[in-house]
Amino acid sequence: MARVLHLLSRFDIGGTERQLVERLRRHPRGFEPLLACCELYGKFLPPIRALGIEPMVVPLRGLAHPSAALAVARLAWLIRRYKVDLVHTNDFAMSVVGLPAARMAGARIVVNRVDLGHLRPNFGVAHRRLEAFSARHADIVCANAEAVRQVCVADEGCDPDRVMVVRNGMDVPAFDELAAKPADPLPVETGDVLIAVIGNLWPVKGHRTLLDAAFRLRDRHPRLRFLCAGEGVEKPYLEQRIRELGLERTVLLLGHRTDVPALLARADAFALCSSAEGLSNAIMEAMAARLPIVATRVGGNAELLEEGRGLLVPYGDPAALADALEKILSNRAHAREMGRRARAFVEAELSLDRMQSAHEELYRRALENIDGDMMRARRRRVIVSPWC
């Protein structure tokens, strides 16, 4: 059985971390999982330990810190020590240190790409160059949407034959179980029309456009309530702008929520106003909840919502956003059909079974050029290190 070493910086709550947990729960058949991280920290750590997987720690204090070179050496030793055949990196930092480590140890490497390069703008040009370098020199790039694949090929020069799309997967029965539970208290009343907006309060999520759209709809729909779940740096501005526009009863900043499935089950519709997305987990959950969805035509959103599964609007256009929400509010029969189609797509195309099979194919393709003698020789190697 081939061994796969998954790399993740830490186990915070986020789409990347959630998808890794699901992949480990339904790990590709014929491949033994191992896991290494920079910090044993985050709310997704207990679910991973519950699977019987204890992460190995490779300290990394930053890519510009001397610990980066030590992290590469430590990873290379772990790859040899545990006779790893394939390294699968799950975030930017681990891709940067994982690539040289895999090459030093003679293992193949898969690099995950789950966004359009927008999540870490503070790194600027240096970040983009490092990310592109890691993708170009990996054996396989695993993109979660066709839009992400196109960025890797067209903008970063990756070989199109080495960039594969594996969509995120959802544990639909588990989602339904959580959705059936009572939601935490909400500042709403019976008869209010609830639009769920799930996403951290970051500039990329476009909440400023949402406020302008909400202002346009307030007088026509006085019972309309936007339920914004998430925290982030935009919160002070949004709070001030809500007061300026008189939207205190219309736009409700709920902060971090741990009951998102139950919140979605209570909502009447869903909105996402982002300037960039990979394959949005928030949209996937809204689809599973059978909600009519309005989202910006960016990244992988169209791949999820085409063919009548949702409405797409340009980014940064509050008038278009308000008009699309008006269509949903004024034609409930059409909205229900939209939600039905969305749920059917999730069940058919975004299941964990499909994700598991796709990763099996991806791993086999990454290893297909390694002959049996080479793999057996790698497994016979014994490495002795004082780091043990």
C-alpha positions as CSV (number, residue, x, y, z in Angstrom):
1,M,0.0,0.0,0.0
2,A,1.4,3.4,-1.0
3,R,1.8,6.0,1.7
4,V,0.6,9.6,1.4
5,L,1.9,12.3,3.7
6,H,-0.6,15.2,4.0
7,L,0.7,18.6,5.0
8,L,-1.3,21.3,6.6
9,S,-0.1,24.3,8.7
10,R,-2.7,24.1,11.4
11,F,-6.3,23.0,12.0
12,D,-8.3,26.2,12.1
13,I,-11.9,26.3,11.1
14,G,-12.0,26.9,7.3
15,G,-12.8,25.3,4.0
16,T,-9.3,23.8,3.4
17,E,-9.2,22.2,6.8
18,R,-12.7,20.9,6.6
19,Q,-12.0,19.3,3.2
20,L,-8.9,17.6,4.6
21,V,-10.9,16.1,7.4
22,E,-13.4,14.7,4.9
23,R,-10.6,13.3,2.7
24,L,-9.1,11.5,5.7
25,R,-12.4,10.1,6.6
26,R,-12.9,8.7,3.1
27,H,-9.2,8.3,2.2
28,P,-8.5,7.0,-1.3
29,R,-8.5,3.2,-1.3
30,G,-5.1,1.6,-1.5
31,F,-3.3,4.6,0.1
32,E,-2.2,4.9,3.7
33,P,-2.6,8.4,5.2
34,L,0.0,10.2,7.3
35,L,-0.2,13.8,8.4
36,A,2.3,16.5,9.4
37,C,1.6,20.1,10.5
38,C,3.4,23.2,11.8
39,E,1.3,23.5,14.9
40,L,-1.0,21.2,16.8
41,Y,-3.7,23.8,17.0
42,G,-7.3,24.3,15.9
43,K,-10.8,23.0,16.3
44,F,-10.4,20.4,13.5
45,L,-7.6,18.7,15.4
46,P,-9.9,16.5,17.6
47,P,-11.9,15.1,14.6
48,I,-8.6,14.1,13.0
49,R,-7.3,12.4,16.1
50,A,-10.7,10.6,16.4
51,L,-9.8,8.9,13.1
52,G,-6.7,7.5,14.8
53,I,-4.3,9.9,13.0
54,E,-1.8,11.7,15.2
55,P,-0.1,14.6,13.2
56,M,3.7,14.9,13.3
57,V,4.9,18.4,14.0
58,V,7.3,20.3,11.7
59,P,7.8,23.7,13.3
60,L,7.7,26.6,10.8
61,R,7.7,30.2,12.0
62,G,7.5,31.8,8.6
63,L,8.9,31.3,5.1
64,A,11.4,34.1,5.6
65,H,12.5,32.7,9.0
66,P,15.5,30.3,9.4
67,S,13.1,27.7,10.6
68,A,11.9,27.3,6.9
69,A,15.2,25.6,6.0
70,L,15.0,23.3,9.1
71,A,11.4,22.5,8.2
72,V,12.4,21.4,4.7
73,A,15.1,19.2,6.2
74,R,12.8,17.8,8.8
75,L,10.1,17.0,6.2
76,A,12.6,15.3,3.9
77,W,13.7,13.1,6.9
78,L,10.1,12.2,7.7
79,I,9.4,11.3,4.1
80,R,12.4,8.9,4.1
81,R,11.8,7.6,7.7
82,Y,8.2,6.6,6.9
83,K,8.9,5.5,3.4
84,V,6.4,8.0,2.0
85,D,5.6,7.6,-1.7
86,L,3.5,10.8,-2.2
87,V,3.3,14.1,-0.5
88,H,0.0,16.1,-0.7
89,T,0.2,19.7,0.4
90,N,-3.0,21.6,1.5
91,D,-2.0,25.2,1.9
92,F,0.4,27.8,0.6
93,A,3.2,27.6,3.2
94,M,3.3,23.8,3.2
95,S,3.5,23.8,-0.6
96,V,6.5,26.0,-0.5
97,V,8.4,23.8,2.0
98,G,6.9,20.5,0.9
99,L,8.1,20.8,-2.7
100,P,11.9,20.8,-2.0
101,A,11.5,18.3,0.8
102,A,9.7,15.8,-1.5
103,R,12.4,16.3,-4.2
104,M,15.2,15.8,-1.7
105,A,13.6,12.6,-0.4
106,G,12.6,11.2,-3.8
107,A,8.8,11.3,-3.3
108,R,6.1,12.5,-5.7
109,I,4.2,15.6,-4.7
110,V,0.6,16.9,-5.2
111,V,-0.1,20.6,-4.6
112,N,-3.6,21.7,-3.7
113,R,-4.9,24.9,-5.2
114,V,-8.3,26.1,-3.9
115,D,-8.5,29.8,-4.8
116,L,-7.6,32.3,-7.4
117,G,-4.6,33.7,-5.5
118,H,-6.6,36.2,-3.6
119,L,-6.5,34.9,0.0
120,R,-3.1,36.3,1.0
121,P,-2.7,39.8,-0.6
122,N,-0.2,41.0,1.9
123,F,2.4,38.7,0.3
124,G,2.0,40.5,-3.0
125,V,4.2,39.6,-5.9
126,A,6.5,37.3,-3.8
127,H,3.5,35.2,-2.7
128,R,2.2,34.8,-6.2
129,R,5.7,33.8,-7.6
130,L,6.2,31.2,-4.9
131,E,2.7,29.8,-5.3
132,A,3.2,29.6,-9.1
133,F,6.6,28.0,-8.7
134,S,5.3,25.3,-6.4
135,A,2.5,24.6,-8.9
136,R,4.7,24.5,-12.0
137,H,7.2,22.0,-10.3
138,A,4.7,19.7,-8.6
139,D,3.9,16.3,-10.2
140,I,0.2,17.1,-10.1
141,V,-1.7,20.2,-9.2
142,C,-5.1,19.4,-7.6
143,A,-7.5,22.3,-8.3
144,N,-11.0,22.4,-6.8
145,A,-12.6,24.2,-9.7
146,E,-12.1,24.7,-13.4
147,A,-11.6,28.4,-12.8
148,V,-8.7,27.6,-10.5
149,R,-7.3,25.2,-13.0
150,Q,-7.3,28.0,-15.6
151,V,-5.4,30.3,-13.3
152,C,-2.7,27.7,-12.9
153,V,-2.4,27.0,-16.6
154,A,-3.0,30.4,-18.2
155,D,-1.5,32.7,-15.6
156,E,1.2,30.5,-14.0
157,G,2.4,28.4,-16.8
158,C,1.5,24.9,-15.5
159,D,1.4,22.0,-17.9
160,P,-2.3,21.5,-18.5
161,D,-1.9,17.8,-18.5
162,R,-0.7,18.0,-14.9
163,V,-3.5,20.1,-13.5
164,M,-6.5,18.0,-12.4
165,V,-9.9,19.2,-11.1
166,V,-11.2,17.5,-8.0
167,R,-14.3,19.2,-6.6
168,N,-14.9,19.5,-2.9
169,G,-17.1,16.9,-1.4
170,M,-19.9,17.1,1.2
171,D,-21.1,14.7,3.8
172,V,-24.8,15.3,3.0
173,P,-26.3,13.0,5.7
174,A,-24.1,14.7,8.4
175,F,-25.1,18.1,7.1
176,D,-28.8,17.1,7.2
177,E,-28.4,15.9,10.8
178,L,-26.9,19.2,11.8
179,A,-29.5,21.2,9.9
180,A,-32.3,19.5,11.7
181,K,-31.0,20.7,15.1
182,P,-32.4,24.0,16.6
183,A,-30.4,27.1,15.6
184,D,-28.8,29.2,18.3
185,P,-30.9,32.3,19.1
186,L,-31.4,34.8,16.3
187,P,-32.5,38.4,16.6
188,V,-35.4,37.9,14.3
189,E,-39.2,37.6,14.5
190,T,-41.8,35.3,13.0
191,G,-42.6,36.6,9.5
192,D,-39.2,38.0,8.8
193,V,-37.7,37.0,5.5
194,L,-34.1,35.7,6.1
195,I,-31.2,35.9,3.7
196,A,-28.2,34.0,4.9
197,V,-24.7,35.4,4.2
198,I,-22.0,33.1,5.3
199,G,-18.4,34.2,5.2
200,N,-15.6,35.9,7.1
201,L,-15.8,39.7,7.1
202,W,-12.9,40.2,4.7
203,P,-12.7,42.7,1.8
204,V,-12.8,39.8,-0.7
205,K,-16.3,38.7,0.5
206,G,-17.9,41.9,-0.7
207,H,-20.1,42.9,2.3
208,R,-19.9,46.5,1.3
209,T,-21.8,45.8,-1.8
210,L,-24.3,43.8,0.2
211,L,-25.0,46.8,2.4
212,D,-25.8,49.0,-0.6
213,A,-28.1,46.3,-2.0
214,A,-29.8,45.9,1.3
215,F,-30.4,49.7,1.4
216,R,-32.1,49.5,-2.0
217,L,-34.4,46.7,-0.8
218,R,-35.2,47.9,2.7
219,D,-38.3,50.1,2.0
220,R,-39.8,47.6,-0.4
221,H,-39.2,44.6,1.9
222,P,-39.3,46.0,5.5
223,R,-39.3,42.4,7.0
224,L,-36.1,41.5,5.1
225,R,-33.2,40.4,7.3
226,F,-29.6,39.6,6.1
227,L,-28.0,37.2,8.6
228,C,-24.2,37.7,8.2
229,A,-22.3,35.0,10.0
230,G,-18.5,35.6,10.3
231,E,-15.8,37.7,11.8
232,G,-13.0,39.8,10.3
233,V,-11.2,43.1,9.7
234,E,-14.2,44.6,7.9
235,K,-16.4,44.5,10.9
236,P,-15.8,48.1,12.3
237,Y,-16.4,49.6,8.8
238,L,-19.5,47.6,8.3
239,E,-20.9,48.5,11.7
240,Q,-20.4,52.2,11.0
241,R,-21.9,51.9,7.5
242,I,-25.0,50.0,8.8
243,R,-25.6,52.9,11.2
244,E,-25.2,55.5,8.4
245,L,-27.7,53.7,6.2
246,G,-30.1,53.0,8.9
247,L,-29.8,49.2,8.4
248,E,-29.6,48.2,12.0
249,R,-32.7,46.0,11.7
250,T,-32.0,44.8,8.2
251,V,-28.4,43.7,8.3
252,L,-27.5,41.6,11.3
253,L,-23.8,40.9,12.0
254,L,-24.0,37.6,14.0
255,G,-20.3,37.0,14.5
256,H,-18.8,33.5,14.4
257,R,-21.4,30.8,14.3
258,T,-21.0,27.1,14.9
259,D,-24.6,26.3,13.8
260,V,-24.4,27.2,10.1
261,P,-26.4,24.2,8.8
262,A,-29.2,25.0,11.3
263,L,-29.0,28.7,10.4
264,L,-29.3,27.8,6.7
265,A,-32.3,25.6,7.4
266,R,-34.1,28.6,8.8
267,A,-33.2,30.9,6.0
268,D,-35.3,31.7,2.9
269,A,-32.4,32.4,0.5
270,F,-28.6,32.8,0.4
271,A,-26.3,35.5,-1.0
272,L,-22.6,35.6,-1.7
273,C,-21.0,38.9,-2.9
274,S,-17.3,37.9,-3.2
275,S,-14.8,39.3,-5.6
276,A,-13.1,35.9,-5.9
277,E,-13.8,32.3,-5.0
278,G,-12.4,28.9,-5.7
279,L,-15.2,26.3,-5.1
280,S,-17.2,27.9,-2.3
281,N,-18.0,25.6,0.6
282,A,-20.6,28.2,1.7
283,I,-22.4,27.9,-1.6
284,M,-22.3,24.1,-1.4
285,E,-23.9,24.1,2.0
286,A,-26.6,26.5,0.9
287,M,-27.3,24.2,-2.1
288,A,-27.5,21.3,0.3
289,A,-30.1,23.3,2.3
290,R,-32.2,23.7,-0.9
291,L,-31.9,27.5,-0.8
292,P,-32.3,29.8,-3.8
293,I,-28.9,31.5,-4.2
294,V,-27.6,34.8,-5.6
295,A,-23.8,34.9,-6.0
296,T,-21.2,36.8,-8.0
297,R,-20.0,35.4,-11.3
298,V,-16.5,34.8,-10.1
299,G,-14.2,31.8,-9.8
300,G,-16.1,28.5,-9.4
301,N,-19.5,30.0,-8.6
302,A,-20.8,29.5,-12.1
303,E,-19.7,25.9,-12.1
304,L,-22.0,25.3,-9.1
305,L,-24.9,27.5,-10.0
306,E,-25.3,27.2,-13.8
307,E,-28.3,25.4,-15.4
308,G,-30.9,27.1,-13.2
309,R,-29.3,26.2,-9.8
310,G,-28.8,29.9,-8.9
311,L,-28.6,33.5,-10.1
312,L,-25.3,35.1,-10.9
313,V,-24.5,38.8,-10.8
314,P,-21.4,40.9,-11.5
315,Y,-19.1,41.6,-8.6
316,G,-19.5,45.1,-7.0
317,D,-22.9,45.8,-8.6
318,P,-25.4,46.5,-5.8
319,A,-28.2,47.2,-8.2
320,A,-27.8,43.8,-9.9
321,L,-27.6,42.1,-6.6
322,A,-30.8,43.8,-5.4
323,D,-32.6,42.9,-8.6
324,A,-31.6,39.3,-8.4
325,L,-32.8,39.1,-4.8
326,E,-36.0,40.8,-5.8
327,K,-36.6,38.0,-8.4
328,I,-36.2,35.4,-5.7
329,L,-38.5,37.2,-3.2
330,S,-41.2,37.8,-5.8
331,N,-41.4,34.3,-7.3
332,R,-41.3,31.8,-4.5
333,A,-42.2,28.9,-6.8
334,H,-39.2,29.6,-9.0
335,A,-37.0,30.0,-5.9
336,R,-38.1,26.6,-4.6
337,E,-37.3,24.9,-8.0
338,M,-33.9,26.6,-7.9
339,G,-33.2,25.1,-4.5
340,R,-34.4,21.7,-5.6
341,R,-32.0,21.6,-8.5
342,A,-29.2,22.8,-6.3
343,R,-29.7,20.0,-3.8
344,A,-29.9,17.4,-6.6
345,F,-26.6,18.6,-8.0
346,V,-24.9,18.3,-4.5
347,E,-26.2,14.7,-4.1
348,A,-25.1,13.7,-7.7
349,E,-21.8,15.6,-8.2
350,L,-20.4,16.6,-4.8
351,S,-20.7,13.5,-2.8
352,L,-17.8,12.1,-0.7
353,D,-17.9,8.9,-2.9
354,R,-17.1,11.0,-6.0
355,M,-14.4,12.9,-4.2
356,Q,-12.8,9.7,-2.9
357,S,-12.8,8.2,-6.4
358,A,-11.3,11.3,-7.9
359,H,-8.5,11.4,-5.4
360,E,-7.7,7.7,-6.1
361,E,-7.3,8.5,-9.8
362,L,-5.2,11.6,-9.0
363,Y,-2.9,9.7,-6.7
364,R,-2.4,6.8,-9.2
365,R,-1.7,9.3,-11.9
366,A,0.9,11.1,-9.7
367,L,2.7,7.7,-9.1
368,E,2.1,6.1,-12.5
369,N,5.7,6.8,-13.7
370,I,7.3,5.1,-10.7
371,D,8.1,1.5,-11.6
372,G,7.8,-1.3,-9.0
373,D,11.6,-1.7,-8.5
374,M,12.0,2.0,-7.6
375,M,9.1,2.0,-5.1
376,R,10.4,-1.2,-3.4
377,A,13.8,0.3,-3.2
378,R,12.4,3.4,-1.5
379,R,10.5,1.3,1.0
380,R,13.8,-0.6,2.0
381,R,15.6,2.5,2.9
382,V,16.2,3.0,6.7
383,I,17.1,6.4,7.9
384,V,18.7,7.1,11.3
385,S,18.4,10.7,12.6
386,P,19.0,12.5,15.9
387,W,15.6,14.2,15.2
388,C,13.7,11.0,15.9
